[in-house]
Amino acid sequence: MNARELKAQMILKGVNADQLCKAVKISKAALSRKTNGHSLFTQGEICAIRDALDLTDQQVLSIFFDREVS
């Protein structure tokens, strides 16, 4: 999980944490746990984030399947 890249994309697209949580249907606490590596995003959540931020397939891979830990 590349949390920095996710946050960068949120800023670029003008989406704040509250808006992303609403789009993904998760709490801010859940988003925090997931971006900090304490739990994993589900497939459905990744798809919802992709749609909310209009991410390319390459960006999705870079954010969610990066070998670096946030």
mmCIF file of the N, C-alpha and C atoms, coordinates in Angstrom:
data_MODEL
# 
_entry.id   MODEL 
# 
loop_
_atom_site.group_PDB 
_atom_site.id 
_atom_site.type_symbol 
_atom_site.label_atom_id 
_atom_site.label_alt_id 
_atom_site.label_comp_id 
_atom_site.label_asym_id 
_atom_site.label_entity_id 
_atom_site.label_seq_id 
_atom_site.pdbx_PDB_ins_code 
_atom_site.Cartn_x 
_atom_site.Cartn_y 
_atom_site.Cartn_z 
_atom_site.occupancy 
_atom_site.B_iso_or_equiv 
_atom_site.pdbx_formal_charge 
_atom_site.auth_seq_id 
_atom_site.auth_comp_id 
_atom_site.auth_asym_id 
_atom_site.auth_atom_id 
_atom_site.pdbx_PDB_model_num 
ATOM 1   N N  . MET A 1 1  ? 0.861   -1.183 0.000   1.00 0.00 ? 1  MET A N  1 
ATOM 2   C CA . MET A 1 1  ? 0.000   0.000  0.000   1.00 0.00 ? 1  MET A CA 1 
ATOM 3   C C  . MET A 1 1  ? 0.895   1.229  0.000   1.00 0.00 ? 1  MET A C  1 
ATOM 4   N N  . ASN A 1 2  ? 0.719   2.061  -1.006  1.00 0.00 ? 2  ASN A N  1 
ATOM 5   C CA . ASN A 1 2  ? 1.472   3.301  -1.111  1.00 0.00 ? 2  ASN A CA 1 
ATOM 6   C C  . ASN A 1 2  ? 0.544   4.454  -0.714  1.00 0.00 ? 2  ASN A C  1 
ATOM 7   N N  . ALA A 1 3  ? 0.505   4.726  0.580   1.00 0.00 ? 3  ALA A N  1 
ATOM 8   C CA . ALA A 1 3  ? -0.402  5.748  1.118   1.00 0.00 ? 3  ALA A CA 1 
ATOM 9   C C  . ALA A 1 3  ? -0.072  7.133  0.580   1.00 0.00 ? 3  ALA A C  1 
ATOM 10  N N  . ARG A 1 4  ? 1.198   7.408  0.382   1.00 0.00 ? 4  ARG A N  1 
ATOM 11  C CA . ARG A 1 4  ? 1.583   8.726  -0.144  1.00 0.00 ? 4  ARG A CA 1 
ATOM 12  C C  . ARG A 1 4  ? 0.996   8.958  -1.531  1.00 0.00 ? 4  ARG A C  1 
ATOM 13  N N  . GLU A 1 5  ? 1.052   7.939  -2.365  1.00 0.00 ? 5  GLU A N  1 
ATOM 14  C CA . GLU A 1 5  ? 0.511   8.067  -3.721  1.00 0.00 ? 5  GLU A CA 1 
ATOM 15  C C  . GLU A 1 5  ? -1.007  8.238  -3.680  1.00 0.00 ? 5  GLU A C  1 
ATOM 16  N N  . LEU A 1 6  ? -1.669  7.512  -2.797  1.00 0.00 ? 6  LEU A N  1 
ATOM 17  C CA . LEU A 1 6  ? -3.120  7.664  -2.669  1.00 0.00 ? 6  LEU A CA 1 
ATOM 18  C C  . LEU A 1 6  ? -3.463  9.088  -2.240  1.00 0.00 ? 6  LEU A C  1 
ATOM 19  N N  . LYS A 1 7  ? -2.755  9.597  -1.241  1.00 0.00 ? 7  LYS A N  1 
ATOM 20  C CA . LYS A 1 7  ? -3.018  10.963 -0.769  1.00 0.00 ? 7  LYS A CA 1 
ATOM 21  C C  . LYS A 1 7  ? -2.719  11.984 -1.861  1.00 0.00 ? 7  LYS A C  1 
ATOM 22  N N  . ALA A 1 8  ? -1.663  11.759 -2.625  1.00 0.00 ? 8  ALA A N  1 
ATOM 23  C CA . ALA A 1 8  ? -1.325  12.661 -3.731  1.00 0.00 ? 8  ALA A CA 1 
ATOM 24  C C  . ALA A 1 8  ? -2.452  12.691 -4.763  1.00 0.00 ? 8  ALA A C  1 
ATOM 25  N N  . GLN A 1 9  ? -2.986  11.525 -5.093  1.00 0.00 ? 9  GLN A N  1 
ATOM 26  C CA . GLN A 1 9  ? -4.079  11.458 -6.061  1.00 0.00 ? 9  GLN A CA 1 
ATOM 27  C C  . GLN A 1 9  ? -5.339  12.130 -5.517  1.00 0.00 ? 9  GLN A C  1 
ATOM 28  N N  . MET A 1 10 ? -5.569  11.985 -4.224  1.00 0.00 ? 10 MET A N  1 
ATOM 29  C CA . MET A 1 10 ? -6.722  12.651 -3.611  1.00 0.00 ? 10 MET A CA 1 
ATOM 30  C C  . MET A 1 10 ? -6.585  14.170 -3.742  1.00 0.00 ? 10 MET A C  1 
ATOM 31  N N  . ILE A 1 11 ? -5.392  14.677 -3.481  1.00 0.00 ? 11 ILE A N  1 
ATOM 32  C CA . ILE A 1 11 ? -5.154  16.117 -3.582  1.00 0.00 ? 11 ILE A CA 1 
ATOM 33  C C  . ILE A 1 11 ? -5.312  16.577 -5.027  1.00 0.00 ? 11 ILE A C  1 
ATOM 34  N N  . LEU A 1 12 ? -4.705  15.834 -5.952  1.00 0.00 ? 12 LEU A N  1 
ATOM 35  C CA . LEU A 1 12 ? -4.795  16.200 -7.370  1.00 0.00 ? 12 LEU A CA 1 
ATOM 36  C C  . LEU A 1 12 ? -6.233  16.233 -7.874  1.00 0.00 ? 12 LEU A C  1 
ATOM 37  N N  . LYS A 1 13 ? -7.053  15.323 -7.370  1.00 0.00 ? 13 LYS A N  1 
ATOM 38  C CA . LYS A 1 13 ? -8.440  15.235 -7.824  1.00 0.00 ? 13 LYS A CA 1 
ATOM 39  C C  . LYS A 1 13 ? -9.390  16.072 -6.969  1.00 0.00 ? 13 LYS A C  1 
ATOM 40  N N  . GLY A 1 14 ? -8.856  16.705 -5.911  1.00 0.00 ? 14 GLY A N  1 
ATOM 41  C CA . GLY A 1 14 ? -9.688  17.553 -5.056  1.00 0.00 ? 14 GLY A CA 1 
ATOM 42  C C  . GLY A 1 14 ? -10.675 16.777 -4.209  1.00 0.00 ? 14 GLY A C  1 
ATOM 43  N N  . VAL A 1 15 ? -10.277 15.569 -3.797  1.00 0.00 ? 15 VAL A N  1 
ATOM 44  C CA . VAL A 1 15 ? -11.144 14.714 -2.984  1.00 0.00 ? 15 VAL A CA 1 
ATOM 45  C C  . VAL A 1 15 ? -10.556 14.616 -1.580  1.00 0.00 ? 15 VAL A C  1 
ATOM 46  N N  . ASN A 1 16 ? -11.324 14.990 -0.575  1.00 0.00 ? 16 ASN A N  1 
ATOM 47  C CA . ASN A 1 16 ? -10.821 14.873 0.795   1.00 0.00 ? 16 ASN A CA 1 
ATOM 48  C C  . ASN A 1 16 ? -11.197 13.511 1.389   1.00 0.00 ? 16 ASN A C  1 
ATOM 49  N N  . ALA A 1 17 ? -10.694 13.243 2.577   1.00 0.00 ? 17 ALA A N  1 
ATOM 50  C CA . ALA A 1 17 ? -10.916 11.938 3.213   1.00 0.00 ? 17 ALA A CA 1 
ATOM 51  C C  . ALA A 1 17 ? -12.397 11.656 3.442   1.00 0.00 ? 17 ALA A C  1 
ATOM 52  N N  . ASP A 1 18 ? -13.146 12.668 3.862   1.00 0.00 ? 18 ASP A N  1 
ATOM 53  C CA . ASP A 1 18 ? -14.585 12.471 4.094   1.00 0.00 ? 18 ASP A CA 1 
ATOM 54  C C  . ASP A 1 18 ? -15.300 12.058 2.810   1.00 0.00 ? 18 ASP A C  1 
ATOM 55  N N  . GLN A 1 19 ? -14.964 12.733 1.713   1.00 0.00 ? 19 GLN A N  1 
ATOM 56  C CA . GLN A 1 19 ? -15.592 12.413 0.427   1.00 0.00 ? 19 GLN A CA 1 
ATOM 57  C C  . GLN A 1 19 ? -15.216 11.014 -0.045  1.00 0.00 ? 19 GLN A C  1 
ATOM 58  N N  . LEU A 1 20 ? -13.943 10.648 0.138   1.00 0.00 ? 20 LEU A N  1 
ATOM 59  C CA . LEU A 1 20 ? -13.511 9.314  -0.276  1.00 0.00 ? 20 LEU A CA 1 
ATOM 60  C C  . LEU A 1 20 ? -14.201 8.246  0.558   1.00 0.00 ? 20 LEU A C  1 
ATOM 61  N N  . CYS A 1 21 ? -14.284 8.473  1.855   1.00 0.00 ? 21 CYS A N  1 
ATOM 62  C CA . CYS A 1 21 ? -14.961 7.507  2.735   1.00 0.00 ? 21 CYS A CA 1 
ATOM 63  C C  . CYS A 1 21 ? -16.420 7.321  2.327   1.00 0.00 ? 21 CYS A C  1 
ATOM 64  N N  . LYS A 1 22 ? -17.068 8.413  1.986   1.00 0.00 ? 22 LYS A N  1 
ATOM 65  C CA . LYS A 1 22 ? -18.472 8.324  1.560   1.00 0.00 ? 22 LYS A CA 1 
ATOM 66  C C  . LYS A 1 22 ? -18.591 7.523  0.268   1.00 0.00 ? 22 LYS A C  1 
ATOM 67  N N  . ALA A 1 23 ? -17.683 7.769  -0.682  1.00 0.00 ? 23 ALA A N  1 
ATOM 68  C CA . ALA A 1 23 ? -17.712 7.050  -1.962  1.00 0.00 ? 23 ALA A CA 1 
ATOM 69  C C  . ALA A 1 23 ? -17.443 5.560  -1.783  1.00 0.00 ? 23 ALA A C  1 
ATOM 70  N N  . VAL A 1 24 ? -16.569 5.239  -0.841  1.00 0.00 ? 24 VAL A N  1 
ATOM 71  C CA . VAL A 1 24 ? -16.169 3.841  -0.624  1.00 0.00 ? 24 VAL A CA 1 
ATOM 72  C C  . VAL A 1 24 ? -17.075 3.147  0.400   1.00 0.00 ? 24 VAL A C  1 
ATOM 73  N N  . LYS A 1 25 ? -17.822 3.960  1.124   1.00 0.00 ? 25 LYS A N  1 
ATOM 74  C CA . LYS A 1 25 ? -18.730 3.451  2.164   1.00 0.00 ? 25 LYS A CA 1 
ATOM 75  C C  . LYS A 1 25 ? -17.976 2.790  3.310   1.00 0.00 ? 25 LYS A C  1 
ATOM 76  N N  . ILE A 1 26 ? -16.928 3.513  3.776   1.00 0.00 ? 26 ILE A N  1 
ATOM 77  C CA . ILE A 1 26 ? -16.190 3.078  4.961   1.00 0.00 ? 26 ILE A CA 1 
ATOM 78  C C  . ILE A 1 26 ? -16.029 4.286  5.879   1.00 0.00 ? 26 ILE A C  1 
ATOM 79  N N  . SER A 1 27 ? -15.726 4.013  7.141   1.00 0.00 ? 27 SER A N  1 
ATOM 80  C CA . SER A 1 27 ? -15.515 5.092  8.106   1.00 0.00 ? 27 SER A CA 1 
ATOM 81  C C  . SER A 1 27 ? -14.114 5.680  7.944   1.00 0.00 ? 27 SER A C  1 
ATOM 82  N N  . LYS A 1 28 ? -13.918 6.862  8.525   1.00 0.00 ? 28 LYS A N  1 
ATOM 83  C CA . LYS A 1 28 ? -12.585 7.467  8.497   1.00 0.00 ? 28 LYS A CA 1 
ATOM 84  C C  . LYS A 1 28 ? -11.598 6.602  9.275   1.00 0.00 ? 28 LYS A C  1 
ATOM 85  N N  . ALA A 1 29 ? -12.055 5.970  10.344  1.00 0.00 ? 29 ALA A N  1 
ATOM 86  C CA . ALA A 1 29 ? -11.184 5.080  11.113  1.00 0.00 ? 29 ALA A CA 1 
ATOM 87  C C  . ALA A 1 29 ? -10.740 3.898  10.256  1.00 0.00 ? 29 ALA A C  1 
ATOM 88  N N  . ALA A 1 30 ? -11.662 3.344  9.480   1.00 0.00 ? 30 ALA A N  1 
ATOM 89  C CA . ALA A 1 30 ? -11.325 2.228  8.595   1.00 0.00 ? 30 ALA A CA 1 
ATOM 90  C C  . ALA A 1 30 ? -10.335 2.668  7.521   1.00 0.00 ? 30 ALA A C  1 
ATOM 91  N N  . LEU A 1 31 ? -10.551 3.857  6.953   1.00 0.00 ? 31 LEU A N  1 
ATOM 92  C CA . LEU A 1 31 ? -9.623  4.375  5.946   1.00 0.00 ? 31 LEU A CA 1 
ATOM 93  C C  . LEU A 1 31 ? -8.235  4.534  6.549   1.00 0.00 ? 31 LEU A C  1 
ATOM 94  N N  . SER A 1 32 ? -8.171  5.043  7.751   1.00 0.00 ? 32 SER A N  1 
ATOM 95  C CA . SER A 1 32 ? -6.891  5.212  8.434   1.00 0.00 ? 32 SER A CA 1 
ATOM 96  C C  . SER A 1 32 ? -6.195  3.870  8.660   1.00 0.00 ? 32 SER A C  1 
ATOM 97  N N  . ARG A 1 33 ? -6.949  2.886  9.151   1.00 0.00 ? 33 ARG A N  1 
ATOM 98  C CA . ARG A 1 33 ? -6.369  1.546  9.376   1.00 0.00 ? 33 ARG A CA 1 
ATOM 99  C C  . ARG A 1 33 ? -5.833  0.961  8.075   1.00 0.00 ? 33 ARG A C  1 
ATOM 100 N N  . LYS A 1 34 ? -6.576  1.136  7.012   1.00 0.00 ? 34 LYS A N  1 
ATOM 101 C CA . LYS A 1 34 ? -6.199  0.557  5.724   1.00 0.00 ? 34 LYS A CA 1 
ATOM 102 C C  . LYS A 1 34 ? -4.997  1.282  5.115   1.00 0.00 ? 34 LYS A C  1 
ATOM 103 N N  . THR A 1 35 ? -4.979  2.597  5.183   1.00 0.00 ? 35 THR A N  1 
ATOM 104 C CA . THR A 1 35 ? -3.850  3.337  4.602   1.00 0.00 ? 35 THR A CA 1 
ATOM 105 C C  . THR A 1 35 ? -2.586  3.195  5.440   1.00 0.00 ? 35 THR A C  1 
ATOM 106 N N  . ASN A 1 36 ? -2.741  2.888  6.706   1.00 0.00 ? 36 ASN A N  1 
ATOM 107 C CA . ASN A 1 36 ? -1.573  2.681  7.569   1.00 0.00 ? 36 ASN A CA 1 
ATOM 108 C C  . ASN A 1 36 ? -1.123  1.225  7.617   1.00 0.00 ? 36 ASN A C  1 
ATOM 109 N N  . GLY A 1 37 ? -1.782  0.369  6.839   1.00 0.00 ? 37 GLY A N  1 
ATOM 110 C CA . GLY A 1 37 ? -1.348  -1.012 6.731   1.00 0.00 ? 37 GLY A CA 1 
ATOM 111 C C  . GLY A 1 37 ? -1.817  -1.946 7.830   1.00 0.00 ? 37 GLY A C  1 
ATOM 112 N N  . HIS A 1 38 ? -2.765  -1.511 8.643   1.00 0.00 ? 38 HIS A N  1 
ATOM 113 C CA . HIS A 1 38 ? -3.268  -2.361 9.724   1.00 0.00 ? 38 HIS A CA 1 
ATOM 114 C C  . HIS A 1 38 ? -4.358  -3.321 9.253   1.00 0.00 ? 38 HIS A C  1 
ATOM 115 N N  . SER A 1 39 ? -4.960  -3.012 8.119   1.00 0.00 ? 39 SER A N  1 
ATOM 116 C CA . SER A 1 39 ? -5.905  -3.922 7.476   1.00 0.00 ? 39 SER A CA 1 
ATOM 117 C C  . SER A 1 39 ? -5.845  -3.661 5.974   1.00 0.00 ? 39 SER A C  1 
ATOM 118 N N  . LEU A 1 40 ? -6.463  -4.538 5.209   1.00 0.00 ? 40 LEU A N  1 
ATOM 119 C CA . LEU A 1 40 ? -6.377  -4.468 3.754   1.00 0.00 ? 40 LEU A CA 1 
ATOM 120 C C  . LEU A 1 40 ? -7.662  -3.922 3.141   1.00 0.00 ? 40 LEU A C  1 
ATOM 121 N N  . PHE A 1 41 ? -7.520  -3.245 2.008   1.00 0.00 ? 41 PHE A N  1 
ATOM 122 C CA . PHE A 1 41 ? -8.687  -2.834 1.240   1.00 0.00 ? 41 PHE A CA 1 
ATOM 123 C C  . PHE A 1 41 ? -9.264  -4.063 0.540   1.00 0.00 ? 41 PHE A C  1 
ATOM 124 N N  . THR A 1 42 ? -10.580 -4.129 0.456   1.00 0.00 ? 42 THR A N  1 
ATOM 125 C CA . THR A 1 42 ? -11.217 -5.209 -0.297  1.00 0.00 ? 42 THR A CA 1 
ATOM 126 C C  . THR A 1 42 ? -11.175 -4.856 -1.785  1.00 0.00 ? 42 THR A C  1 
ATOM 127 N N  . GLN A 1 43 ? -11.464 -5.831 -2.608  1.00 0.00 ? 43 GLN A N  1 
ATOM 128 C CA . GLN A 1 43 ? -11.538 -5.593 -4.051  1.00 0.00 ? 43 GLN A CA 1 
ATOM 129 C C  . GLN A 1 43 ? -12.563 -4.508 -4.372  1.00 0.00 ? 43 GLN A C  1 
ATOM 130 N N  . GLY A 1 44 ? -13.706 -4.595 -3.744  1.00 0.00 ? 44 GLY A N  1 
ATOM 131 C CA . GLY A 1 44 ? -14.766 -3.613 -3.969  1.00 0.00 ? 44 GLY A CA 1 
ATOM 132 C C  . GLY A 1 44 ? -14.351 -2.213 -3.559  1.00 0.00 ? 44 GLY A C  1 
ATOM 133 N N  . GLU A 1 45 ? -13.629 -2.101 -2.450  1.00 0.00 ? 45 GLU A N  1 
ATOM 134 C CA . GLU A 1 45 ? -13.156 -0.795 -1.995  1.00 0.00 ? 45 GLU A CA 1 
ATOM 135 C C  . GLU A 1 45 ? -12.134 -0.211 -2.971  1.00 0.00 ? 45 GLU A C  1 
ATOM 136 N N  . ILE A 1 46 ? -11.240 -1.053 -3.469  1.00 0.00 ? 46 ILE A N  1 
ATOM 137 C CA . ILE A 1 46 ? -10.246 -0.602 -4.449  1.00 0.00 ? 46 ILE A CA 1 
ATOM 138 C C  . ILE A 1 46 ? -10.953 -0.104 -5.708  1.00 0.00 ? 46 ILE A C  1 
ATOM 139 N N  . CYS A 1 47 ? -11.954 -0.831 -6.155  1.00 0.00 ? 47 CYS A N  1 
ATOM 140 C CA . CYS A 1 47 ? -12.718 -0.407 -7.342  1.00 0.00 ? 47 CYS A CA 1 
ATOM 141 C C  . CYS A 1 47 ? -13.437 0.916  -7.091  1.00 0.00 ? 47 CYS A C  1 
ATOM 142 N N  . ALA A 1 48 ? -14.006 1.080  -5.904  1.00 0.00 ? 48 ALA A N  1 
ATOM 143 C CA . ALA A 1 48 ? -14.710 2.321  -5.575  1.00 0.00 ? 48 ALA A CA 1 
ATOM 144 C C  . ALA A 1 48 ? -13.733 3.502  -5.524  1.00 0.00 ? 48 ALA A C  1 
ATOM 145 N N  . ILE A 1 49 ? -12.542 3.281  -4.988  1.00 0.00 ? 49 ILE A N  1 
ATOM 146 C CA . ILE A 1 49 ? -11.519 4.329  -4.954  1.00 0.00 ? 49 ILE A CA 1 
ATOM 147 C C  . ILE A 1 49 ? -11.061 4.651  -6.372  1.00 0.00 ? 49 ILE A C  1 
ATOM 148 N N  . ARG A 1 50 ? -10.864 3.623  -7.177  1.00 0.00 ? 50 ARG A N  1 
ATOM 149 C CA . ARG A 1 50 ? -10.485 3.833  -8.583  1.00 0.00 ? 50 ARG A CA 1 
ATOM 150 C C  . ARG A 1 50 ? -11.507 4.732  -9.271  1.00 0.00 ? 50 ARG A C  1 
ATOM 151 N N  . ASP A 1 51 ? -12.777 4.439  -9.068  1.00 0.00 ? 51 ASP A N  1 
ATOM 152 C CA . ASP A 1 51 ? -13.834 5.223  -9.705  1.00 0.00 ? 51 ASP A CA 1 
ATOM 153 C C  . ASP A 1 51 ? -13.912 6.645  -9.136  1.00 0.00 ? 51 ASP A C  1 
ATOM 154 N N  . ALA A 1 52 ? -13.806 6.771  -7.818  1.00 0.00 ? 52 ALA A N  1 
ATOM 155 C CA . ALA A 1 52 ? -13.919 8.080  -7.169  1.00 0.00 ? 52 ALA A CA 1 
ATOM 156 C C  . ALA A 1 52 ? -12.779 9.019  -7.575  1.00 0.00 ? 52 ALA A C  1 
ATOM 157 N N  . LEU A 1 53 ? -11.594 8.439  -7.783  1.00 0.00 ? 53 LEU A N  1 
ATOM 158 C CA . LEU A 1 53 ? -10.427 9.255  -8.123  1.00 0.00 ? 53 LEU A CA 1 
ATOM 159 C C  . LEU A 1 53 ? -10.074 9.184  -9.604  1.00 0.00 ? 53 LEU A C  1 
ATOM 160 N N  . ASP A 1 54 ? -10.871 8.439  -10.377 1.00 0.00 ? 54 ASP A N  1 
ATOM 161 C CA . ASP A 1 54 ? -10.635 8.279  -11.811 1.00 0.00 ? 54 ASP A CA 1 
ATOM 162 C C  . ASP A 1 54 ? -9.191  7.834  -12.082 1.00 0.00 ? 54 ASP A C  1 
ATOM 163 N N  . LEU A 1 55 ? -8.794  6.746  -11.403 1.00 0.00 ? 55 LEU A N  1 
ATOM 164 C CA . LEU A 1 55 ? -7.428  6.235  -11.514 1.00 0.00 ? 55 LEU A CA 1 
ATOM 165 C C  . LEU A 1 55 ? -7.275  5.312  -12.717 1.00 0.00 ? 55 LEU A C  1 
ATOM 166 N N  . THR A 1 56 ? -6.080  5.315  -13.286 1.00 0.00 ? 56 THR A N  1 
ATOM 167 C CA . THR A 1 56 ? -5.759  4.363  -14.348 1.00 0.00 ? 56 THR A CA 1 
ATOM 168 C C  . THR A 1 56 ? -5.411  3.016  -13.701 1.00 0.00 ? 56 THR A C  1 
ATOM 169 N N  . ASP A 1 57 ? -5.378  1.981  -14.515 1.00 0.00 ? 57 ASP A N  1 
ATOM 170 C CA . ASP A 1 57 ? -4.982  0.662  -13.997 1.00 0.00 ? 57 ASP A CA 1 
ATOM 171 C C  . ASP A 1 57 ? -3.577  0.714  -13.415 1.00 0.00 ? 57 ASP A C  1 
ATOM 172 N N  . GLN A 1 58 ? -2.670  1.446  -14.071 1.00 0.00 ? 58 GLN A N  1 
ATOM 173 C CA . GLN A 1 58 ? -1.299  1.558  -13.583 1.00 0.00 ? 58 GLN A CA 1 
ATOM 174 C C  . GLN A 1 58 ? -1.246  2.255  -12.225 1.00 0.00 ? 58 GLN A C  1 
ATOM 175 N N  . GLN A 1 59 ? -2.067  3.292  -12.047 1.00 0.00 ? 59 GLN A N  1 
ATOM 176 C CA . GLN A 1 59 ? -2.118  3.986  -10.761 1.00 0.00 ? 59 GLN A CA 1 
ATOM 177 C C  . GLN A 1 59 ? -2.658  3.073  -9.665  1.00 0.00 ? 59 GLN A C  1 
ATOM 178 N N  . VAL A 1 60 ? -3.656  2.278  -9.990  1.00 0.00 ? 60 VAL A N  1 
ATOM 179 C CA . VAL A 1 60 ? -4.214  1.333  -9.019  1.00 0.00 ? 60 VAL A CA 1 
ATOM 180 C C  . VAL A 1 60 ? -3.129  0.347  -8.582  1.00 0.00 ? 60 VAL A C  1 
ATOM 181 N N  . LEU A 1 61 ? -2.390  -0.180 -9.541  1.00 0.00 ? 61 LEU A N  1 
ATOM 182 C CA . LEU A 1 61 ? -1.305  -1.112 -9.211  1.00 0.00 ? 61 LEU A CA 1 
ATOM 183 C C  . LEU A 1 61 ? -0.248  -0.435 -8.350  1.00 0.00 ? 61 LEU A C  1 
ATOM 184 N N  . SER A 1 62 ? 0.108   0.774  -8.707  1.00 0.00 ? 62 SER A N  1 
ATOM 185 C CA . SER A 1 62 ? 1.134   1.515  -7.979  1.00 0.00 ? 62 SER A CA 1 
ATOM 186 C C  . SER A 1 62 ? 0.705   1.813  -6.539  1.00 0.00 ? 62 SER A C  1 
ATOM 187 N N  . ILE A 1 63 ? -0.551  2.136  -6.350  1.00 0.00 ? 63 ILE A N  1 
ATOM 188 C CA . ILE A 1 63 ? -1.045  2.489  -5.017  1.00 0.00 ? 63 ILE A CA 1 
ATOM 189 C C  . ILE A 1 63 ? -1.283  1.258  -4.152  1.00 0.00 ? 63 ILE A C  1 
ATOM 190 N N  . PHE A 1 64 ? -2.008  0.287  -4.681  1.00 0.00 ? 64 PHE A N  1 
ATOM 191 C CA . PHE A 1 64 ? -2.480  -0.814 -3.829  1.00 0.00 ? 64 PHE A CA 1 
ATOM 192 C C  . PHE A 1 64 ? -1.608  -2.061 -3.849  1.00 0.00 ? 64 PHE A C  1 
ATOM 193 N N  . PHE A 1 65 ? -0.711  -2.167 -4.820  1.00 0.00 ? 65 PHE A N  1 
ATOM 194 C CA . PHE A 1 65 ? 0.083   -3.380 -4.898  1.00 0.00 ? 65 PHE A CA 1 
ATOM 195 C C  . PHE A 1 65 ? 1.578   -3.073 -4.912  1.00 0.00 ? 65 PHE A C  1 
ATOM 196 N N  . ASP A 1 66 ? 1.924   -1.917 -4.357  1.00 0.00 ? 66 ASP A N  1 
ATOM 197 C CA . ASP A 1 66 ? 3.323   -1.523 -4.227  1.00 0.00 ? 66 ASP A CA 1 
ATOM 198 C C  . ASP A 1 66 ? 3.974   -2.356 -3.133  1.00 0.00 ? 66 ASP A C  1 
ATOM 199 N N  . ARG A 1 67 ? 5.217   -2.685 -3.303  1.00 0.00 ? 67 ARG A N  1 
ATOM 200 C CA . ARG A 1 67 ? 5.911   -3.501 -2.311  1.00 0.00 ? 67 ARG A CA 1 
ATOM 201 C C  . ARG A 1 67 ? 6.273   -2.701 -1.052  1.00 0.00 ? 67 ARG A C  1 
ATOM 202 N N  . GLU A 1 68 ? 6.342   -1.382 -1.183  1.00 0.00 ? 68 GLU A N  1 
ATOM 203 C CA . GLU A 1 68 ? 6.684   -0.557 -0.018  1.00 0.00 ? 68 GLU A CA 1 
ATOM 204 C C  . GLU A 1 68 ? 5.513   -0.494 0.948   1.00 0.00 ? 68 GLU A C  1 
ATOM 205 N N  . VAL A 1 69 ? 5.850   -0.463 2.221   1.00 0.00 ? 69 VAL A N  1 
ATOM 206 C CA . VAL A 1 69 ? 4.827   -0.332 3.261   1.00 0.00 ? 69 VAL A CA 1 
ATOM 207 C C  . VAL A 1 69 ? 4.703   1.143  3.606   1.00 0.00 ? 69 VAL A C  1 
ATOM 208 N N  . SER A 1 70 ? 3.457   1.617  3.799   1.00 0.00 ? 70 SER A N  1 
ATOM 209 C CA . SER A 1 70 ? 3.273   3.038  4.101   1.00 0.00 ? 70 SER A CA 1 
ATOM 210 C C  . SER A 1 70 ? 3.794   3.401  5.453   1.00 0.00 ? 70 SER A C  1 
# 
